[in-house]
Amino acid sequence: MIILKKTTASLILVLIASFVAITSKAENGKFEQAKKYLNDGILTYNEKSLHDAKKIFLQLIKENPSNYLYVHYVALAHLGLCDLKNYEIAQSSVKKALKAKRVAIAEEGIPYADKSIALKSDFSDSHRVKGALISNRISGMFSGMRNGSLAEEEINMALQLDNNNAMAHIEEARKFINKPGLLGGNINKGIEILNNVIKDNPGLEKGYINLGIAYEEIGEKEKATNTFKRALEINPDNLEARFFLDQLMLSK
């Protein structure tokens, strides 16, 4: 009888281990699929892919609510949707409604960034994503005054935790580029940061896009043109680089 009990207990343990292994494999499969959707959505501004990714990440949170990465990726999907709205704003002559939608998306994403930070406070990119989402709440001067310093705090924390976080350095540069000079803005400082980013990360398309926009803002059209062309050399399908380069060509 004792032998039988031991055998039964061993069998139960084997079954539990097998179930955990199968569950983990299925969970990892869904996670990788969701990341694929997210990456496609970010690179191509495919709204459906971004929503499909978010849906899977939300399912994974239900299955494993203590996994900070799942929550982080939901926040990242919201940031991808904000970037999509920013791309639409750049192309539109009617910007107010699109900005309102972007603000709403950012508001929805920030609690997930907060939750990710609560689960793992020393993960640099959760702070970076939270800072970027807060920045996307800015739609004018007054909202900039309310949210600008909050965004900066998160970006600074991201860089304190990991000074090699290239995307956090891009957000740092955007702060200098977008902020008025009287409040500490310095577009040349932003350009310097972006040049360092692409020097260390020569394949990072977002670095070139932001650098090209900054050059255009200070009237350096030739540098802006060459920067957007470099982004297209890395990825010929980069919609932002193509759009901004076409705008420059039309303005000549």
C-alpha positions in Angstrom: 0.0 0.0 0.0 2.9 2.4 0.8 4.5 1.5 -2.5 1.2 2.2 -4.3 0.9 5.6 -2.6 4.4 6.5 -3.5 3.9 5.4 -7.1 0.6 7.4 -7.3 2.3 10.5 -5.9 5.2 10.2 -8.4 2.7 9.8 -11.2 0.9 13.0 -10.1 4.1 14.9 -10.0 5.0 13.7 -13.5 1.6 14.7 -14.8 1.9 18.2 -13.2 5.3 18.7 -14.6 4.1 17.7 -18.1 1.1 20.0 -17.8 3.4 22.9 -16.8 5.8 22.2 -19.6 2.9 22.0 -22.2 1.3 25.2 -20.8 4.7 27.1 -20.8 5.3 26.0 -24.4 1.8 27.2 -25.5 2.3 30.5 -23.5 5.7 31.1 -25.1 4.2 30.4 -28.5 1.5 33.0 -28.0 4.0 35.5 -26.6 6.3 35.1 -29.7 3.3 35.5 -32.0 2.2 38.6 -30.2 5.7 40.1 -30.4 5.7 39.4 -34.2 2.4 41.2 -34.6 3.7 44.1 -32.5 6.9 44.4 -34.5 5.0 44.3 -37.8 2.6 46.9 -36.5 5.3 49.2 -35.3 7.4 48.9 -38.5 4.5 49.2 -41.0 1.9 51.2 -39.0 -0.5 48.4 -39.4 -3.2 49.2 -36.9 -4.8 45.7 -37.1 -1.4 44.1 -36.2 -1.0 46.4 -33.2 -4.5 45.5 -32.0 -4.0 41.8 -32.6 -0.8 42.0 -30.5 -2.5 43.9 -27.7 -5.3 41.3 -27.6 -2.9 38.4 -27.2 -0.8 40.2 -24.6 -4.0 40.9 -22.6 -4.9 37.2 -22.7 -1.4 36.3 -21.5 -1.9 38.7 -18.5 -5.0 36.9 -17.5 -3.1 33.6 -17.6 0.0 35.0 -15.7 -0.8 38.4 -14.1 2.6 38.5 -12.3 4.6 38.6 -15.5 5.9 42.1 -15.9 6.9 41.6 -19.6 3.3 40.9 -20.6 2.1 44.1 -19.0 5.0 46.0 -20.5 4.2 44.8 -24.0 0.6 45.9 -23.6 1.9 49.4 -22.8 4.3 49.1 -25.8 1.3 48.3 -28.1 -0.4 51.4 -26.9 2.7 53.4 -27.7 2.8 51.9 -31.2 -0.8 53.1 -31.6 0.2 56.6 -30.5 3.0 56.6 -33.0 0.5 55.6 -35.7 -1.6 58.5 -34.7 1.4 60.8 -34.8 2.1 59.6 -38.4 -1.5 60.4 -39.3 -1.3 63.8 -37.7 1.8 64.6 -39.8 -0.1 63.9 -42.9 -3.4 65.5 -42.0 -4.5 69.1 -42.2 -7.2 68.4 -39.5 -5.1 67.5 -36.5 -7.3 68.2 -33.4 -9.4 65.1 -33.6 -6.4 62.9 -34.2 -4.6 64.4 -31.3 -7.5 63.7 -29.1 -7.5 60.1 -30.1 -3.8 59.9 -29.5 -4.2 61.3 -26.0 -7.0 58.8 -25.2 -4.7 55.9 -26.4 -1.9 57.2 -24.2 -4.2 57.5 -21.2 -5.3 53.9 -21.7 -1.7 52.6 -21.9 -0.2 54.4 -18.9 -1.8 52.1 -16.3 -0.1 49.1 -17.9 3.3 50.9 -17.8 2.6 51.6 -14.1 1.7 48.0 -13.5 4.9 46.8 -15.2 7.0 49.1 -13.1 5.2 47.9 -10.0 6.1 44.3 -10.9 9.7 45.1 -11.8 10.8 48.6 -10.9 14.4 48.3 -12.3 13.3 47.4 -15.9 14.5 50.4 -17.9 12.2 50.1 -20.8 9.0 50.2 -18.8 10.1 53.7 -17.5 10.9 54.7 -21.1 7.5 53.6 -22.4 5.7 55.3 -19.6 7.6 58.5 -20.3 6.8 58.3 -24.0 3.1 57.6 -23.3 3.0 60.6 -20.9 4.6 62.7 -23.7 1.8 61.6 -26.0 -0.7 63.1 -23.6 0.7 66.5 -24.6 -1.5 68.3 -27.1 -0.7 71.9 -26.4 1.0 74.4 -24.1 -1.0 73.7 -21.0 -0.9 69.9 -21.3 2.8 70.3 -22.0 3.2 72.1 -18.7 1.3 69.4 -16.8 3.0 66.4 -18.4 6.4 67.5 -19.6 8.2 67.1 -16.3 6.5 63.8 -15.5 7.7 62.4 -18.9 11.2 63.6 -18.2 11.3 61.9 -14.8 10.5 58.6 -16.4 13.0 59.0 -19.2 15.7 60.0 -16.8 14.9 57.0 -14.7 15.1 54.7 -17.7 18.6 56.1 -18.5 19.7 55.8 -14.9 18.8 52.1 -15.0 20.3 51.5 -18.5 22.3 54.2 -20.2 22.5 52.0 -23.3 18.7 52.2 -23.8 18.8 53.8 -27.3 15.1 54.4 -27.4 15.2 56.2 -24.1 18.0 58.4 -25.6 15.7 59.2 -28.5 13.0 60.3 -26.1 15.6 62.4 -24.3 16.5 64.1 -27.6 12.9 64.7 -28.4 12.6 66.5 -25.1 15.3 69.0 -26.1 13.9 69.3 -29.6 10.2 69.9 -28.7 10.6 71.9 -25.5 10.6 75.8 -25.9 14.1 77.4 -25.4 12.8 79.4 -22.4 12.0 76.1 -20.7 15.3 74.4 -21.4 14.8 73.3 -25.0 17.8 73.0 -27.2 17.4 71.6 -30.6 21.1 71.4 -31.3 21.5 69.3 -28.1 18.8 67.0 -29.3 20.5 66.6 -32.6 23.8 65.8 -30.8 22.1 63.1 -28.8 20.5 61.6 -31.9 23.8 61.6 -33.8 25.3 59.6 -30.9 22.4 57.2 -31.0 22.8 56.4 -34.6 26.5 56.2 -34.3 26.1 53.5 -31.6 23.0 51.9 -33.3 23.5 52.4 -37.1 20.4 50.2 -37.9 17.9 52.0 -35.7 15.4 53.6 -38.0 13.7 55.7 -35.4 17.0 57.5 -34.7 17.2 58.6 -38.3 13.6 59.7 -38.5 13.8 61.9 -35.5 17.2 63.3 -36.6 15.8 64.1 -40.1 12.8 65.9 -38.6 15.1 67.9 -36.3 17.4 68.9 -39.2 14.3 70.0 -41.2 13.1 72.2 -38.3 16.4 74.2 -38.3 16.4 74.5 -42.1 19.1 72.0 -42.8 17.2 70.5 -45.7 20.2 68.7 -47.3 21.1 67.0 -44.0 17.5 66.1 -43.5 17.2 64.7 -47.0 20.3 62.6 -46.6 19.1 61.3 -43.2 15.8 60.2 -44.5 17.5 58.5 -47.4 19.7 56.6 -45.0 16.6 55.4 -43.1 15.3 54.1 -46.5 18.6 52.4 -47.2 18.1 50.4 -44.0 14.4 49.8 -44.7 13.0 50.8 -48.1 9.5 50.2 -46.7 9.8 52.8 -43.9 6.6 54.9 -44.4 7.7 57.8 -42.3 11.1 58.2 -44.1 9.3 58.0 -47.4 6.6 60.6 -46.4 9.1 63.1 -45.0 11.5 62.7 -47.9 8.7 63.2 -50.4 7.6 66.4 -48.5 11.1 67.7 -48.7 11.4 67.0 -52.4 8.0 68.8 -53.0 9.2 71.9 -51.1 12.3 72.4 -53.3 
